[in-house]
């Protein structure tokens, strides 16, 4: 039996990269998946590729009205929700001394505010056995040149899971962080560069850059009952980058 049979999942940042790969994996495991993203064209392409067990809603997690509309759609069509993968994220390479208020706001509005209000909007639809997965990063526990704002946002996400595990005591809902290392996604290539990502991956103990499907496999574990004794945890899928 597939681990996610009959489950309903939502994935933000689901039109490309890790989000899209995870939607594919969740569907293969038996789930019906809603994806949310800012750009309509990638969402349309994603749904065409994912098939009838996927539905897309365009919007930004930085806009509470878009988040509310997303979950209103899920409630109207499915009634309840089992899995939340708060995956939407954004980062820019900007060194100390050149950081602007606008750049800070762009990153924190998506990576922190977006995660908070995505999870908060999802909770009324969730119950016993629910799984919340937050996308962290190796940068949340490492020093990374010119990436301090993004790194700080991911450190905040890590503490969300610790604190929310306490808030969710007795509900049967678990919350964990999935922290990828260098993974070859469209957004990573835009922010850091393809060659830099490949070089970073080559420097890990595994010896290569990660594929989105490898992160998706870990997300499926955290979404399923196989991880039933885990909450408040951080799972690294990073080729060993932050472990040595």
Backbone torsions as a table, in degrees:
resi	resn	phi	psi	omega
1	UNK	NA	137.1	176.7
2	UNK	-66.0	142.6	-173.0
3	UNK	-66.7	-24.5	-174.9
4	UNK	-113.4	22.4	-179.9
5	UNK	-54.7	129.2	176.2
6	UNK	77.7	0.3	-178.1
7	UNK	-85.1	151.0	172.3
8	UNK	-111.8	129.4	-177.4
9	UNK	-125.8	149.6	170.2
10	UNK	-122.2	142.8	179.7
11	UNK	-134.2	119.0	173.3
12	UNK	-88.5	153.7	-172.3
13	UNK	62.9	39.2	-170.3
14	UNK	-95.1	1.0	-175.7
15	UNK	-81.6	-20.5	-177.3
16	UNK	-146.5	174.7	168.1
17	UNK	56.7	-136.9	-176.6
18	UNK	-62.3	-39.2	-180.0
19	UNK	-62.1	-45.1	179.4
20	UNK	-66.8	-44.0	178.5
21	UNK	-61.2	-36.9	179.4
22	UNK	-71.4	-38.6	175.7
23	UNK	-58.1	-44.6	179.0
24	UNK	-60.2	-45.9	-178.9
25	UNK	-65.8	-43.0	179.4
26	UNK	-60.6	-42.1	179.4
27	UNK	-64.6	-42.2	176.7
28	UNK	-59.7	-30.3	-179.8
29	UNK	-86.9	-0.6	172.9
30	UNK	111.4	1.5	-176.2
31	UNK	-86.8	158.1	164.6
32	UNK	-98.6	131.5	-169.4
33	UNK	-123.4	131.4	169.1
34	UNK	-102.9	130.6	176.3
35	UNK	-116.0	147.3	178.1
36	UNK	-127.7	139.7	177.5
37	UNK	-159.5	165.3	-175.6
38	UNK	-77.8	-30.7	-171.3
39	UNK	-108.4	129.0	-174.4
40	UNK	-68.6	-40.7	-175.6
41	UNK	-59.5	-49.2	176.3
42	UNK	-62.0	-33.7	178.1
43	UNK	-65.2	-43.1	178.7
44	UNK	-61.6	-43.4	178.9
45	UNK	-64.7	-38.7	-179.7
46	UNK	-63.9	-46.3	-179.1
47	UNK	-64.0	-39.0	177.5
48	UNK	-61.1	-38.1	-179.7
49	UNK	-77.2	-34.0	-173.7
50	UNK	-80.5	-29.3	176.9
51	UNK	94.1	-164.7	-168.7
52	UNK	-70.1	-13.8	179.8
53	UNK	-95.6	23.8	177.0
54	UNK	-130.8	146.3	177.5
55	UNK	-140.3	138.3	-178.3
56	UNK	-116.6	143.8	173.8
57	UNK	-130.6	123.6	-179.1
58	UNK	-78.6	137.2	176.7
59	UNK	167.3	171.5	179.9
60	UNK	-115.6	136.1	177.9
61	UNK	-70.0	-11.8	176.2
62	UNK	-79.2	-6.6	-179.2
63	UNK	-113.1	109.1	-178.6
64	UNK	-57.9	-30.5	178.4
65	UNK	-67.1	-38.7	177.1
66	UNK	-65.3	-40.3	178.2
67	UNK	-62.2	-46.0	-179.7
68	UNK	-60.4	-42.7	179.6
69	UNK	-63.5	-39.0	178.8
70	UNK	-59.7	-49.8	-176.6
71	UNK	-76.7	-24.6	171.6
72	UNK	-63.5	-38.1	177.0
73	UNK	-64.4	-45.4	178.8
74	UNK	-60.8	-45.4	-178.9
75	UNK	-62.8	-43.9	-177.9
76	UNK	-65.3	-35.6	-173.4
77	UNK	-94.8	-29.5	-174.6
78	UNK	-122.8	-22.5	176.6
79	UNK	87.0	-50.6	-178.8
80	UNK	-132.2	172.8	-174.3
81	UNK	-141.9	138.2	-177.3
82	UNK	-109.9	-32.5	-171.6
83	UNK	-135.5	131.1	173.0
84	UNK	-121.5	122.0	173.6
85	UNK	-113.2	97.0	-180.0
86	UNK	-82.1	87.1	-166.9
87	UNK	-108.7	-20.3	-176.4
88	UNK	-56.7	132.3	-178.7
89	UNK	-153.2	162.0	-174.9
90	UNK	-152.6	139.9	178.0
91	UNK	-152.4	153.3	177.4
92	UNK	-137.9	142.5	175.0
93	UNK	-81.5	107.1	179.4
94	UNK	-141.2	116.7	-177.6
95	UNK	-76.6	158.0	174.3
96	UNK	-55.8	134.7	-175.0
97	UNK	104.6	-19.4	178.6
98	UNK	-121.1	2.1	-179.6
99	UNK	-70.8	134.4	178.6
100	UNK	-113.2	163.0	177.6
101	UNK	-62.1	-39.7	179.8
102	UNK	-64.2	-41.8	179.9
103	UNK	-64.9	-43.5	176.8
104	UNK	-57.9	-47.2	-178.6
105	UNK	-62.5	-41.0	-179.3
106	UNK	-59.2	-44.6	-177.3
107	UNK	-71.2	-48.9	-176.3
108	UNK	-71.5	-29.5	177.6
109	UNK	-63.2	-37.4	179.0
110	UNK	-84.4	-52.7	-168.0
111	UNK	-77.8	-26.9	-177.6
112	UNK	-113.7	-62.2	178.0
113	UNK	-57.6	-43.5	-178.5
114	UNK	-62.6	-42.6	178.2
115	UNK	-64.5	-46.7	-178.9
116	UNK	-56.2	-52.4	-173.1
117	UNK	-80.0	-21.0	170.1
118	UNK	-64.6	-50.4	-178.3
119	UNK	-65.4	-42.4	-178.2
120	UNK	-63.4	-38.1	178.9
121	UNK	-71.3	-28.5	-178.4
122	UNK	-76.3	-31.3	-169.7
123	UNK	-54.1	-42.1	-179.0
124	UNK	-61.6	-18.0	-179.7
125	UNK	-94.5	-5.3	-172.8
126	UNK	-105.5	159.1	178.3
127	UNK	-152.9	-160.4	-178.5
128	UNK	-48.3	130.3	-179.9
129	UNK	88.8	-2.0	179.9
130	UNK	-68.7	149.6	179.8
131	UNK	-129.4	127.0	174.8
132	UNK	-111.1	128.2	179.8
133	UNK	-121.7	126.2	178.6
134	UNK	-108.7	134.7	177.1
135	UNK	-83.2	115.1	174.6
136	UNK	-98.5	-146.3	179.4
137	UNK	-170.8	151.9	171.0
138	UNK	-58.3	-27.8	-179.5
139	UNK	-63.9	-20.2	179.1
140	UNK	-68.4	-17.6	-180.0
141	UNK	-122.3	5.5	-178.5
142	UNK	-127.4	158.2	170.2
143	UNK	-89.4	128.1	-176.1
144	UNK	-130.1	120.7	-177.6
145	UNK	-57.1	136.1	174.8
146	UNK	64.0	16.2	-176.3
147	UNK	-129.2	26.5	-171.3
148	UNK	-67.8	-37.0	-178.4
149	UNK	-67.7	-48.6	176.4
150	UNK	-58.8	-45.6	-178.4
151	UNK	-60.9	-42.3	178.7
152	UNK	-64.6	-36.3	178.5
153	UNK	-64.9	-37.1	180.0
154	UNK	-75.5	-29.6	172.7
155	UNK	-65.4	-35.8	176.0
156	UNK	-64.1	-41.6	177.9
157	UNK	-60.4	-40.6	178.7
158	UNK	-59.9	-40.8	-180.0
159	UNK	-74.2	-29.2	173.0
160	UNK	-52.1	-47.9	-177.4
161	UNK	-62.7	-41.6	179.0
162	UNK	-62.5	-45.8	-177.0
163	UNK	-72.8	-40.7	-178.6
164	UNK	-70.5	-28.8	174.1
165	UNK	-58.7	-35.0	175.7
166	UNK	-71.9	-44.7	-179.8
167	UNK	-62.1	-29.7	-174.8
168	UNK	-94.8	8.5	175.9
169	UNK	-52.7	133.0	175.6
170	UNK	85.1	-6.7	-179.0
171	UNK	-89.5	-20.1	-173.6
172	UNK	80.2	7.8	178.5
173	UNK	-101.5	129.8	-179.8
174	UNK	-103.4	152.4	176.0
175	UNK	-138.3	127.2	-178.8
176	UNK	-139.3	160.7	179.0
177	UNK	-107.4	134.3	172.2
178	UNK	-110.2	114.7	-175.3
179	UNK	-111.7	103.3	177.2
180	UNK	-75.0	155.2	166.4
181	UNK	-95.5	-152.3	-179.4
182	UNK	-60.9	115.3	-176.5
183	UNK	-130.7	132.1	-172.4
184	UNK	-82.4	90.0	176.1
185	UNK	-118.0	166.0	178.7
186	UNK	-60.0	-44.4	-178.2
187	UNK	-67.2	-38.7	177.7
188	UNK	-64.0	-39.6	178.2
189	UNK	-64.1	-39.1	178.7
190	UNK	-67.0	-42.2	-174.4
191	UNK	-77.7	-39.9	-171.1
192	UNK	-115.7	-32.8	-177.4
193	UNK	107.4	140.7	-176.9
194	UNK	-61.7	-46.4	-177.8
195	UNK	-63.0	-39.6	179.9
196	UNK	-65.5	-39.3	178.7
197	UNK	-65.2	-43.2	179.6
198	UNK	-64.2	-40.8	178.6
199	UNK	-65.0	-40.8	178.7
200	UNK	-63.6	-42.0	178.2
201	UNK	-63.8	-38.1	179.6
202	UNK	-64.3	-23.6	-179.8
203	UNK	-85.5	-3.8	177.7
204	UNK	-81.0	161.1	175.4
205	UNK	-58.2	-31.4	176.9
206	UNK	-67.6	-35.9	173.5
207	UNK	94.7	8.0	177.3
208	UNK	-152.7	159.9	177.9
209	UNK	-70.5	149.8	-178.1
210	UNK	-78.0	154.2	172.9
211	UNK	-102.1	145.5	178.4
212	UNK	-53.0	-34.3	-179.7
213	UNK	-64.1	-28.7	178.6
214	UNK	-71.0	-34.7	176.2
215	UNK	-72.8	-38.5	179.8
216	UNK	-60.0	-35.8	179.6
217	UNK	-62.7	-37.6	177.9
218	UNK	-71.8	-38.0	176.7
219	UNK	-60.4	-39.7	178.9
220	UNK	-63.5	-37.9	175.5
221	UNK	-61.7	-47.2	-178.7
222	UNK	-68.1	-28.2	178.9
223	UNK	-76.0	-23.6	-171.8
224	UNK	-94.5	171.1	177.7
225	UNK	-71.3	-8.1	174.8
226	UNK	-61.1	-23.9	179.7
227	UNK	-106.6	30.8	-171.8
228	UNK	-64.3	-19.3	-179.0
229	UNK	-102.4	24.3	-178.3
230	UNK	-123.1	126.9	168.0
231	UNK	-155.1	149.0	-176.9
232	UNK	73.3	8.6	-174.3
233	UNK	-92.9	162.8	171.2
234	UNK	-123.0	124.7	179.1
235	UNK	-111.2	122.5	179.7
236	UNK	-94.0	128.2	169.5
237	UNK	-119.6	79.2	-163.9
238	UNK	-133.3	13.8	-177.5
239	UNK	63.8	13.9	-178.7
240	UNK	89.8	3.2	-173.0
241	UNK	-54.6	-47.4	-176.3
242	UNK	-94.1	8.9	-174.2
243	UNK	-104.9	-4.3	-174.7
244	UNK	-122.8	NA	NA
